[in-house]
Amino acid sequence: MSSSAGVLSIERLAHLKEALAKFANAGQTALSLAETEIRRAHDHLEDRLRHWHHQVSRCREEVVQARASLAYARAMHDGKRVGCVEQELDLRKAQERVRHAEEKLATTKRWQRDLPTYLKEYEGPARSLGGYLDTDLRHAIVLLDNKLSALQAYLTVASPDPKEPS
């Protein structure tokens, strides 16, 4: 059995410790940014939901106005469709805007309903990574730091001072 520690480069171990510390900090930063983005996405969906509710109401009012305008134009032409093309186009455009706003509202509601499911898929691995970064990796860095200190102490004891006579 060899009495040597077999360590070839203390500097490489120190670099490893620094790299692990940088990784831990980068991982914590990434998790914090992800949480911020999740809150931002949730707030954005709330904002879009209010927006599309308002748009649906506004567009429905436009349909009512377009129908009234078309009815008035037809009344002016004794119920005939002649001379009412512009009002009919306005009604179709207003109906299309309602359809579009209702689609956007439905999509926003679907995303708002589905977001918690996607968050559950994210939260488990994120918690695991956070726990690893907070405990296991920090513990490994401290352990590595202690080993580096022990190796430094060993080197100072193991190598005799060249100035001292043997």
Summary of the structure (lengths in Angstrom):
residues: 166
radius of gyration: 35.2
end to end distance: 27.2
largest distance: 125.2
contacts: 399
relative contact order: 0.12
helix: 85%
strand: 0%
